């Protein structure tokens, strides 16, 4: 076995992830790490029992070299927020064993999804890279922040997963999109100022701020986003299209082919100030965030993350 980057390792597992696949993954991780002593310098596996548990567990993980989040994007989001509370000079590396329905952060890293054995093999042979995280109103995100209709769709998919739907990934995203768009008449008015520039007045339907390229289980909304470039990628509409064109743009976004449309603009930023006329749907890594005013920043090189 090549030298593992894990060191002393804490695995934070959500046993309920992906209809119980998280528990199977946690048991496999225990067996694997116990059998291959060279993979770590000692390990511990801790299971969450409620939403928010992983934040507190990760916050107290300064004695470990690595923290591995096992579960969907929700538990990864919590682990990232916990790690960002650890002093930088003691902050463990982040690894992921993706066991979820969306797995967008795993796509960014190139990790095997819903395959604990494959993901562990990648981790023990992997390498660490410094990556940025985003921050909005004090909440950190490792993949995506969005407002408006795409946020409403993301929150709906999260709700459906919690209710135990058999749909996942892009199928679930598209079905939610069709249902929500059918009842939508207009966008959300927002004053958006990027990096100190004069504010632009927008009526937003699509407004995504990304660390990595995808959201919604593989939609390449910001196809060139690089989690190690110290910048956030933004995609937002500059015209208010009708429902058929929105659906067309979503279809193109599946492959990142929407970027040539005159309806949308893409850019890279370090800072944004957003002020909505009315409270919009807002999601950060699939979790709801409420408010009308949002301050968004990038935190460059915030975490060392293990890539395959």
N, C-alpha and C positions, 0 to 999 in steps of 0.2 A: 504494500500500500504506500503511495506517495505521501509526503508529509501533509497531515491534516491541518487546516487553518483554525480548527474549532477551539483547541485548548480546553480549559475548564468550562463546561457547557451546561446551561440551563435551558431545558425545553419547556416552553409554555404551551400547553395543548388545550384546545377547545374540544372536548369529547363529543359534543353535540354537532360539530361541523359536518356538513354534507350528509345529513340524515344518519348520523352515527359513525360515519367513516372516520371521523376524527379520533374516536376512541380506539378503533382498530389501528390507526396510524400511530397513536401514542404507545400502544402495546408493542407494535413492531419496533418503534424507536427504542424502547427500553431493552428489548431483546437484542437488537442490533448493536447498540452501544455497549451493552454488557458483554457481548460476544467478541467485539473487536476493540480491545482495550487501547490499541494504538490510535484509535480515531479521536479520543479525547484525553484530557488529563483529569478525568473524573467528570461525572455528569449527574444531573438531577432532572427528573421529569415531574412537572407540577401541572395539574389539571385545573382549569377554571370551572366555576360552578354557577356563575352569574355574569351578566353583562357588566363590563367595567373591571372585572377582576384582574385582567392581564395588565392593566395600567399600573396598579399598585405592586404587582409581582415584579414587573420589569423595572420599576422605579427603585427597587431594593436589590437589584442584580449587579451592583458595582463590583462585587467580589469575583464575578465570572468573567472569562475572556470572551465568551459568545453567548448570545441568547437566540434560541431558535423558536420562531413562532410556527406552531403547527395548527392549521385550520384555514379558514377563509380570509378574505380581505378584512373582515371585521376584527378578528383577533390580531392580525398583523398591524392594523391601524392602532389598536390599543397598545400593543407592545412598543410601537414607534413612539407614541406619546409618553409612555413610561420611561423609555430609554432617554428621551430628550430631557428628562428631569434629572438624569444622572450627570454629575460633573463631567465635562468633556474629557478630562485627562483620565477618567476612570470608566468611560462609557464602553460597554462591550460591543463587539461586532454583532451584526444582525444576520441571521440566516432564516430561511423559510422552508417549511415543508407544506406546500399548498394543498389543502384538502377542502375545497369550496366549490361554489357554482360559477363565480365570476373569474376569480384567479387572475385579475389583471396585473397586479404587481409581479406575480410569478411569470407572466408573459414578458414583462419588461426585463426580468433577470435571465430568462431562458431556462427556468426550472421546469422539471417534469411535474405535471399537474395530476393530482389525485392518484399518486403513485409514490407512497412513502418509501418504498425500497429504492426506487429510482432517484428520488430527491435526496435521500440520505447519501447515496453513492456519489451524487454530484457535490454535496456539501463537503464530504471528507476529502475529495480531490479538487476542491475549488480554490478560489483565490479572492482576497478581499479588495474592494475598490471603494474609495470615498465617494459618497453620493449626497446630493442635496435632499432636503425635505422642504415642503411648503409649509406655510403657517398662515392661518386666517383667524383673526380675532383671538389669538392665543392658542388655537387648536392646530396641531401639526397634522400634515397629511403626506403620505408617501407615494400617492398615485394620482388622485383626482379630486378636484373641487369643481362643482358646477352649479349653475343657477338657471331657473326658468323651467322650460319644458323638459330638457334633458335631465335636470335634477328630479323633476316630478316622476319621470320614467324610472330613474335609478331607485328612488325611494319606493316606488310601487313594486319593482322587482325584489327589493329587499323584503318588503312585506310578504310577497308571494312565497319567497323562499322560507320565511319564518312559518308560513302556514302549511308548508310541506309540499309545494307544487313539484311535480315530476319534471317540469320544464327547467332548463338552465341555459346559461350562456346567451348566445345571440337570439335563439328562439324565444326565450323569455323576454328579452329586451324588445324585440320586434312586436310581440303580442301586447306588451304594456304600452309601447309607442302608439300602436293603432288605437287602443282604447282611449288613451289620454288625448291624443290629437283630435279625435272625433268630437271632443267637447270643447276644443280650444278656439277662441275667436281672435285673440290678439296676443302680443308679446308683453313683456314686463319693462316698463320705462326705467332706465338707469342712467346716471351720470357716472362715466368711467374715465378715470385719470390714470395713465400709465407712466411710471418713472418720471414724475414731475411735469409731464406735458399737459397742455390745456385739456380739460375734460371733454369727452365726446358724449353727446346725448344719443342714446340708443333705445330701440324697442327690441329687447332681446328675446329670442326664442332659443337659440343655442349660445351658451356661454360657458366654456370649459377651460379650466386652468389645470395644466397637467405637468407632473414630474416625468411620467412615462407616456408612451404613445397611445395606450388604449383605455377605453372604459366600456362598461356595458357587456363585459364578457368577450372582448376582442374587437370592438369597433375602433378603428385607427383614427381617432378624432384629431390628434396632433402627431402625424406619422413620423416626424423627424425628432420628436422629443428625446432628449438624452439625459438620463438621470445623473450624469456626472459632469455636466457642462456649467453648473452654477447658475442656471437660468430656468425660469418656468415658461412653458409654452402655453399660448392662449389661442383658442379658436372661438370666434363669436360672429354672429350675423350682423351685417351692416345694412341689409334691406330686410323688410318683413315679407317673407314669401307666404304663399298660400299653402294649405295643407298638402296638396299633391306634390308640390315642390319640396316641402319639408321631408316628406316620405322618400322622395327621390334622393335628397341629400343624405338621409340616413342610410339608404342603400349603398350609395357611393362611399360613405364613411366606413363601411364595413371593410373596405380595402384601401382606405386612405385616398380615394379618387375624387373626393369633394373639394380638394384644395384649389382647384382651378376655377371654381365657381365664383361669379361676381357677387354672390349673396353673402359669402363669408370672407373673413380676414383672419390671417394667422400671424402671430408675432411672438417674440421672446421678450420677457420682462424680468425685472428684479422686484418691482413694487407696484401695487395698484391700490387705488382708493375707489370704492364702489358705493354709490348711494342710490337706492331704489325708491321710487315713489311709494310703492306698496310692498309689503313683505313678500318676497318671492319664495317658491320652493328652492331649497338649497341643500345640497348633500356634500359631505366631505368623506371620501372613501366609503360611501354608501350609508353614512350616518347623517341623520337630519341635523341641520344647524339653523337656528332661527335668528331673525333680525332684518333690518333694512339697510344698515351701513356695515361695510366690511373692509377691513384693512388686510391686504394680502402681501406677503413677503416670501422671498426665498431665503433659506438658511444653507449657504454653500458648504459642501464637504461636512455635513452634519453627522453622518453615520458612515461607518465602514460596513459595507454589505458584502456578503459572500456570494459570488457569482460562480456558475459552473466552470 
